[in-house]
Structure formats: structure tokens, C-alpha cells
């Protein structure tokens, strides 16, 4: 049987064997925890605590009145050591709340549990998801309560749990499916109470046969409209638009949202956190991170409180076997290169990847040889070599007219290019240029 997929994509080595069989370990950090106020797409939070206050685990320490936002909650108890600017994973200085861990993990009861057999109004489920600070835990960090609040005229037909985890090296989602399938399915069932006419689908790449069997086994004793959908291994199968096309055959038009084609997609970790928030009263205060790479002494999958220093995670894995050439937040295809390991993990941190010079060799660019491999590999059907030229010329109107803003920055074109052109990076610059030009034009009209 041919498994559903999308056009384009690439097949990089997956390197998942480093942590694929490693059970999730829990880390209790000893040092201070740093909580950036912007851990999501949308309006950053404003600190709700002051230096000297004592907070409890699960207590809200940052919030915003904006709809597209999500509160930040402490993962430990202890005094607030500082409220100020600190460096984050992106290398930027951001407003952060610093909590000194007192080791007691005294928990607040602000979020009340609602057992599975206690039906709630759909709006109440959405409120709980928002209060729990749940966002897309696959990396995008889009507030989940916004996803679960589509316009009234959008009929949701498919609720898709994304278990593809197509990025090389990463295994946090894979291990969650193996170790906590009941919570993932439970979170999907809660979402189906909000959209009772929708079908539930758990999409998993077929290089995770144990996870497929585990999820199917957990579903075998449950009634309902949920099924597991295996997909072929191909990057970026886990990208939202690609997954929706593979599952439903529907393409999302430029500028449209998944809800416009009847879909909502959530990560497996997001589904688990929905179940934890509703049934256990536990907000998002921790996450599972794959700490891996060819220079990590003992790669692991670690559950740690948000705000834990990347350095502590690396030390918990035995440190480096040799100085890394590059340390990334995320996977090798879409991860962010880090300036320092003395920065905190956040809600969207799926992996910490430390690579040797052998795996980060970056030959100098040469001229485009017009081979078309970037075109063949682009899952969005773009012509990256043309976008590259226009972005370098700063011809932003033409860049936009050629569909440059539809680039999902997956890295397929750069990976496939035999001339080692920095196609993804230049397209990202082009998109930033278009955005800046739009803002300038808007300010001109308003002024």
C-alpha cells in the first residue's frame, strides 16, 4: 500500500538511533531558572511578579491581555531573584523573570482538575488550555487556545495530532508516544469534545514502528473516531501544510489557515499537556528535550522544568566529548544556532543539538548551476533559485510576487543544492525585507 505524502521534500540521514531507545529521564535543576516573557507567537507577556516575591510551582509569573498570547508559569517554587533583561536561545536580550529554585517544588492549586468523566462546555476547555499556557510544543509555539477558537463559519472536519517528528536527531515526540500514549489520546479526545463532528487522526512517520503499534494498541480498547495514519519518511513531513495535504488531500492556499480547509493540527506534546491541564490541573511548566549530537557524551531525552539552563541539560548528559563546532536549539534543518549555552529552555525547545566540525562542514558558495534540485525538493512548489537572486538584489516587490512569503524555511533547497547556495537563509532575509517594507509603507500612510 502506498502511504500518503506530499510533493517535494528530501531524505537526510535521521541520526535518531542516538536517543531513540533512551527512556525519558527527569532532571531537577539546581540553579536559578530563567523565564523569558515571550515563549510563543504573539504578544509577549508582562511580568506579574516582582523581585523578592516567592512563587510556587505552577504559579503565573507573566501574562498578557492579548488574545494571541499565552501566560508563563513557574516550574519550581522559590524567591524571584530578578526581573530584567537576559539572553535567550535566539541570542537576543529579552525581559525575563528569574526564580531561585528552593528545591521544595511546592505546587499551587490555581488550575483545578476536571476528571475525564466530567463534561465541560467547549469554551471552558478553551479557557483551561489558555490558563495552562499551552502552545504548539513542536517548535512553532502558536497559542493552542487560538487554534481551538476558529471563526464560527469554519467547520472543523479533521483534528490531526502531529507525531511525524521529521527533524533528524530528535526523539522527544517519539518517546512521549511510547511512554505516554494514553495522555496523548486523551488530549485528542478532549479536543474532539470541542469539535464533536471532527475525525481524530494521529500521523506518525513509519520509521517509528514501535510508536505506531503503541498508539494503535492504546486505541484498540477505546471507542470513537480516532485512527493512526502512518506516513513515509520524508522531510518536512511534519510541517503543518505538508501534513494536512498528506492526510486530507487539501492544500492550504497562500495566506489561509488550517481551519480554512477544515483542519486543526497539534503536536503530540501539546495533546499530552491538554490532557494534563484538564484532568490533572497541571499547566505547562516543563517539557521533554532531546539532548543529542555526535559530541554529546551520553545523549538523552530529558524532562526538565522550563527555564532550565541548556548548560545543565548538557552536563546531565556527560558534557561534550570534544568542543562542538555548533550548538543548535532544535534540529539540524530548522534549528537556531546558539551563541551561548547559558540560556534557558522554553516551551518550543524540542532539542539541543551539539555537532562536531565533521557534521557542520559548510563549503563556500559557488554559482548556481541551474540543476533544478532546489525546485524539485521545495515542498511549497517555489523556485528557490529565483527567490535567492531577487532577495540578494533586494527586489522585494518581485520577491513577493514570486511567492517568496510562502517559503516555510524548511531548509530543503539548501540541503539539496550541489553549489552550496545559502538559499533558505537568503529567502529568510527576503521575507524580512518584505515585512520591513510593508511596515514602512504602513507608517508612511498613517503618518
C-alpha positions in Angstrom: 0.0 0.0 0.0 1.3 3.5 -0.9 1.4 5.8 2.1 0.1 9.3 1.7 2.7 12.1 1.3 3.3 15.4 -0.4 5.3 16.6 -3.4 9.0 17.6 -2.9 11.0 17.0 0.2 14.4 15.5 1.0 15.8 12.4 2.8 18.6 13.5 5.2 20.1 10.8 7.5 17.9 10.7 10.6 20.5 10.0 13.3 17.6 9.1 15.6 19.4 6.0 16.9 21.3 8.2 19.4 18.3 8.7 21.6 15.5 6.5 20.0 15.8 3.8 22.7 16.5 6.2 25.6 13.7 6.4 28.1 12.8 9.9 29.3 14.7 10.9 32.4 13.7 13.7 34.8 16.1 16.5 35.7 15.7 18.6 38.8 17.8 21.7 38.2 19.9 23.0 41.0 20.5 26.5 39.7 18.2 29.5 39.0 15.6 29.2 36.4 15.1 32.0 33.8 11.7 32.5 32.2 11.5 34.7 29.1 8.2 36.5 28.8 8.0 35.7 25.1 7.7 31.9 24.7 5.0 32.0 22.0 4.0 33.6 18.7 2.0 36.7 19.6 2.2 39.5 22.2 4.9 39.0 24.8 3.8 38.7 28.4 4.3 41.3 31.1 5.8 40.0 34.4 3.1 39.6 37.1 5.7 39.2 40.0 8.4 41.4 41.4 11.9 40.8 42.7 11.7 39.4 46.2 8.3 37.7 45.7 8.0 34.0 46.5 6.4 31.9 43.8 5.0 28.4 43.8 5.3 25.8 41.0 2.5 26.3 38.5 2.0 29.9 39.5 1.5 32.5 36.8 4.6 34.8 36.6 3.8 36.5 33.3 0.6 37.3 31.3 -0.9 39.5 28.6 -4.4 40.7 27.9 -4.0 40.0 24.2 -5.9 37.1 22.6 -2.8 35.8 20.7 -0.6 35.2 23.7 -0.1 32.6 26.5 0.8 33.0 30.1 4.2 31.9 31.5 4.1 29.8 34.7 6.9 28.8 37.1 8.1 25.2 37.2 9.6 25.5 40.6 9.0 27.2 44.0 11.3 29.8 45.4 12.0 33.6 45.5 12.1 35.8 42.5 15.7 36.7 42.2 15.4 39.2 39.4 13.1 40.7 36.7 15.1 42.1 33.9 16.8 41.6 30.6 18.6 38.2 29.9 19.9 36.5 26.8 17.6 33.8 25.3 18.0 30.9 22.9 17.8 33.3 19.9 20.7 35.3 21.2 18.5 38.3 21.8 18.1 40.1 25.1 14.5 39.7 26.4 12.5 40.5 29.6 12.8 37.5 31.9 11.7 36.5 35.4 14.5 34.7 37.3 13.4 32.3 40.0 15.8 30.7 42.5 14.8 27.1 42.9 14.3 26.3 46.6 14.1 22.5 45.9 10.8 22.1 47.6 8.6 22.1 44.4 5.6 23.5 46.4 2.7 23.5 44.0 -0.1 26.0 43.6 -3.7 24.9 43.1 -4.7 27.7 40.8 -5.7 25.3 38.0 -8.4 22.9 39.1 -8.5 19.3 37.8 -11.6 18.0 35.9 -11.8 14.2 35.7 -12.4 12.7 32.3 -16.0 11.8 33.1 -16.8 15.4 33.9 -18.1 17.0 30.7 -17.5 20.8 30.3 -18.7 23.5 28.0 -16.3 23.8 24.9 -15.5 27.4 25.9 -14.4 26.1 29.3 -12.0 23.7 27.7 -10.5 26.5 25.7 -10.2 28.7 28.8 -8.3 25.9 30.7 -6.0 25.5 27.7 -5.3 29.2 27.8 -4.8 29.4 31.6 -2.4 26.5 31.4 -0.1 28.3 29.0 -0.3 25.7 26.3 1.3 26.4 22.9 2.5 24.4 20.0 5.2 22.3 21.6 6.7 21.2 18.3 8.6 24.4 18.0 6.2 27.0 16.4 4.8 27.9 19.8 1.5 29.2 18.5 -1.0 29.6 21.4 -3.2 26.5 21.4 -6.4 28.2 22.6 -6.3 30.4 19.5 -6.2 27.2 17.3 -9.1 25.8 19.2 -11.1 29.0 18.6 -11.7 29.1 14.8 -14.2 31.5 13.3 -17.8 30.2 13.6 -18.1 29.7 9.9 -15.2 27.3 9.8 -16.3 23.7 10.1 -13.5 21.6 11.6 -13.5 18.1 10.0 -10.1 16.8 11.0 -8.2 17.1 14.3 -4.6 15.9 13.5 -2.1 15.0 16.1 1.4 15.5 14.6 3.7 12.7 15.6 5.8 12.8 12.4 8.9 14.3 14.1 10.7 14.5 10.8 13.7 16.6 12.0 16.8 14.4 12.2 18.2 13.6 15.7 15.1 14.5 17.7 13.1 11.8 19.6 11.1 13.7 22.3 7.8 13.1 20.5 8.7 9.5 19.7 9.4 8.8 23.4 6.2 10.5 24.5 4.2 8.3 22.2 6.0 5.2 23.5 5.7 6.1 27.2 2.5 8.2 27.5 0.1 7.2 24.7 -2.9 7.4 26.9 -2.3 11.1 27.7 -1.8 12.0 24.0 -5.0 10.2 23.0 -6.8 11.7 26.0 -5.8 15.2 24.9 -7.1 14.5 21.4 -10.4 13.2 22.8 -10.8 16.5 24.8 -10.3 18.4 21.5 -12.9 16.2 19.9 -15.4 17.3 22.6 -14.9 20.9 21.4 -15.4 19.7 17.7 -17.6 16.6 18.0 -18.1 16.2 14.3 -14.3 16.0 13.6 -12.3 12.9 12.9 -9.2 12.3 15.0 -6.0 11.3 13.2 -2.6 10.6 14.7 0.0 10.9 12.0 3.3 9.2 12.5 6.3 8.6 10.1 6.9 4.9 9.5 10.4 5.0 10.9 8.7 4.8 14.3 7.0 1.4 14.1 7.0 0.9 17.8 5.2 4.1 18.3 2.7 3.2 15.6 2.0 -0.1 17.3 1.9 1.5 20.8 -0.7 4.1 19.7 -2.8 1.5 17.8 -2.7 -0.7 20.8 -3.9 2.0 23.1 -6.7 2.9 20.7 -7.9 -0.7 20.4 -9.8 -0.6 23.6 -11.3 2.9 23.0 -14.5 3.7 21.1 -14.5 6.8 18.9 -13.4 8.3 15.6 -9.6 8.2 16.1 -7.1 6.4 13.9 -3.4 6.2 13.4 -2.1 7.2 10.0 1.4 6.0 9.1 3.3 8.2 6.7 6.5 7.6 4.7 9.8 9.0 6.0 10.4 12.3 4.2 11.4 15.7 5.4 9.4 18.0 6.1 6.5 15.6 6.6 5.8 17.2 10.0 5.3 20.7 8.6 1.7 21.7 9.1 0.9 22.3 5.5 2.6 19.2 4.3 0.9 17.0 6.9 -2.6 18.4 6.1 -2.1 17.7 2.4 -0.9 14.2 3.2 -3.8 13.4 5.5 -6.7 15.2 3.7 -5.5 15.9 0.2 -6.3 19.6 0.8 -3.8 22.3 0.1 -3.8 25.4 2.2 -3.9 28.5 -0.2 -1.4 31.3 0.4 -2.4 33.4 3.3 -5.0 30.9 4.6 -5.0 29.0 7.8 -5.6 25.2 8.5 -9.1 26.0 9.8 -9.9 27.4 6.3 -9.6 23.8 5.0 -11.3 22.2 8.0 -8.2 21.2 10.0 -6.5 21.8 13.3 -3.1 20.3 13.9 -1.5 19.9 17.3 1.8 18.3 18.4 1.8 15.1 20.5 3.3 17.0 23.4 0.6 19.7 23.1 -2.1 16.9 23.2 -0.5 15.5 26.3 -0.4 18.9 28.0 -4.1 19.5 27.2 -4.9 16.2 29.0 -2.7 17.1 31.9 -4.3 20.6 32.2 -7.9 19.4 32.0 -7.8 16.2 34.0 -4.9 16.8 36.4 -4.9 20.6 36.8 -1.2 20.7 35.7 -0.1 23.7 33.5 2.9 23.8 31.1 5.8 24.1 33.4 8.1 21.5 31.9 8.8 19.7 28.6 10.8 16.8 27.2 14.0 17.8 25.3 16.3 15.5 23.2 19.8 16.4 24.1 21.8 14.8 21.3 24.5 15.2 18.7 27.8 13.4 17.8 29.8 15.3 20.5 27.4 14.7 23.4 28.9 12.1 25.7 25.6 10.4 26.6 22.7 11.6 24.5 19.3 11.5 26.4 15.7 12.5 26.3 15.2 14.7 29.4 12.1 16.1 31.1 13.1 19.4 32.7 11.3 22.5 34.0 11.1 25.4 31.6 13.7 27.9 32.4 16.4 25.3 33.0 19.8 26.3 31.6 20.9 24.5 28.4 24.3 24.0 30.2 22.6 22.0 32.9 21.0 19.7 30.3 24.3 19.2 28.6 26.1 18.5 31.9 23.3 15.9 32.7 24.4 14.1 29.5 28.1 13.9 30.5 29.1 17.1 28.7 30.9 17.3 25.4 33.4 14.7 24.1 35.1 17.5 22.2 34.4 21.2 21.6 31.3 21.5 19.4 31.5 23.4 16.1 27.9 24.4 16.6 25.1 24.0 19.2 21.6 24.3 17.9 18.2 24.8 19.5 16.1 22.3 17.6 17.1 20.0 14.7 19.7 20.5 12.0 17.2 21.5 9.3 15.3 24.3 11.1 17.2 24.8 14.4 18.6 28.0 15.6 22.4 28.4 16.1 23.1 29.4 19.7 25.6 32.0 20.9 25.8 30.6 24.4 24.6 27.5 26.4 23.9 29.7 29.4 20.4 30.4 28.2 17.1 28.8 29.3 14.9 26.2 27.5 11.4 27.4 26.6 8.1 25.9 25.6 9.2 25.4 22.0 12.6 23.8 22.8 12.3 20.3 21.3 16.0 19.5 21.2 19.5 20.7 22.0 21.9 19.5 19.2 25.7 19.7 19.5 27.6 18.9 16.4 31.3 18.3 15.5 33.1 20.0 12.7 32.6 16.8 10.7 28.9 17.3 10.6 28.9 21.1 10.1 31.2 21.3 7.1 30.0 24.3 5.1 31.8 24.7 1.8 31.9 28.1 0.2 29.1 29.1 -2.1 29.6 28.7 -5.9 27.5 29.9 -8.8 24.1 28.3 -9.4 24.4 25.5 -12.0 20.7 25.6 -12.9 20.3 21.9 -12.0 16.7 22.4 -10.6 17.3 20.3 -7.5 16.0 23.1 -5.2 12.9 23.3 -7.3 12.3 19.6 -7.1 12.8 19.5 -3.4 10.7 22.5 -2.4 7.5 21.3 -0.8 5.8 24.6 -1.4 6.3 24.5 -5.2 8.5 27.6 -5.3 11.6 28.3 -7.4 14.2 29.0 -4.7 17.0 29.9 -7.1 14.9 32.8 -8.5 13.9 33.9 -4.9 17.6 33.8 -4.0 18.5 36.1 -6.8 15.7 38.6 -6.1 16.4 38.7 -2.4 20.1 39.3 -3.0 19.1 42.2 -5.3 16.7 43.4 -2.6 14.0 43.5 -5.2 11.3 42.8 -2.6 8.2 43.5 -4.8 9.4 40.9 -7.3 10.4 38.5 -4.5 6.9 38.8 -3.1 5.3 38.4 -6.5 7.2 35.1 -7.0 5.7 33.7 -3.8 8.6 34.3 -1.5 6.4 34.9 1.5 5.1 31.3 1.1 8.5 29.9 2.0 8.3 27.8 5.2 12.1 28.0 5.7 12.3 24.2 5.9 15.9 24.0 4.5 15.2 21.5 1.7 16.5 23.8 -1.0 19.8 24.4 0.9 20.2 20.7 1.6 19.6 19.7 -2.0 21.9 22.4 -3.6 25.2 21.0 -5.0 26.5 24.5 -5.3 26.1 25.0 -1.5 24.0 28.1 -2.1 22.5 29.6 1.2 19.0 29.5 -0.3 17.0 29.2 2.9 18.9 31.8 4.7 18.6 34.3 1.8 14.9 33.6 1.5 14.5 34.3 5.2 16.3 37.7 4.6 14.0 38.4 1.7 10.9 37.7 3.8 12.2 40.1 6.5 12.8 42.7 3.8 9.2 42.4 2.6 7.9 42.7 6.1 10.0 45.8 6.8 8.9 47.4 3.5 5.2 46.8 4.5 5.7 48.3 7.9 7.5 51.3 6.4 4.7 51.8 3.8 2.0 51.5 6.6 3.8 54.0 8.8 4.0 56.4 5.8 0.3 56.1 5.1 -0.6 56.6 8.8 1.8 59.5 9.2 
